[in-house]
């Protein structure tokens, strides 16, 4: 058997999430169909993170095994020739049998992007979360610092979450402003269902001064999803990086095109 890891980017607007579902387009279904054609056998893949419907990725990682020995570029170019323009395989590398895109991961990094404009732009409507109000990025940055470390994130967990517990460890979190664009940048060992979008929803209320800076800390302590703000829209969310231990030194992913003009 041959064991491989692939790096991906995709436009989540085209899919009902990553995970395979009946009768709707998903990233997993389209990829497995294409990979199975390249391999000329059935391929089942493992992903680093099951992104929601409408959520994008610029640094997703998947792994799979195949009895077929193909050149690495065949996995890249062959798969890309068989998938829609909404998915792109960026690289392919051989790994050992012990590697799992999901279970070998040390951390996942997501960004959430708000863009302020008086009118919603047509070209970026599915790439950012549009707002016509000013966000106070410094206030938002202060508000998210209590999320650092290991906590129970029940207040930011979707009702349908199937995780055994709500404990997660946030390694890094910041909010930055770049002109009219405000970015939430968060890295954790793993995330609960809708966790980043729920954090973003409450953070938005702090950014527009509808809630105090210490509200995030209070919500974290209360462990009650009903007390937090509504879930933010999916189009502003990107999975941008997955970290793995040595020797799995994969290519560094690029930030999504909406942030190519900034450094975070």
Secondary structure as UniProt FT lines:
FT   STRAND          2..10
FT   HELIX           12..14
FT   TURN            22..23
FT   HELIX           27..39
FT   STRAND          46..47
FT   TURN            53..54
FT   STRAND          56..66
FT   HELIX           72..73
FT   HELIX           74..78
FT   HELIX           79..82
FT   TURN            85..86
FT   STRAND          87..94
FT   TURN            97..98
FT   TURN            101..104
FT   STRAND          105..116
FT   TURN            123..127
FT   STRAND          129..131
FT   HELIX           137..144
FT   HELIX           145..147
FT   STRAND          149..152
FT   HELIX           154..156
FT   TURN            159..160
FT   STRAND          167..178
FT   TURN            179..180
FT   STRAND          181..188
FT   TURN            193..194
FT   HELIX           195..207
FT   TURN            208..209
FT   TURN            213..214
FT   HELIX           215..222
FT   HELIX           225..227
FT   HELIX           234..236
FT   STRAND          237..244
FT   TURN            246..247
FT   HELIX           257..259
FT   TURN            260..261
//
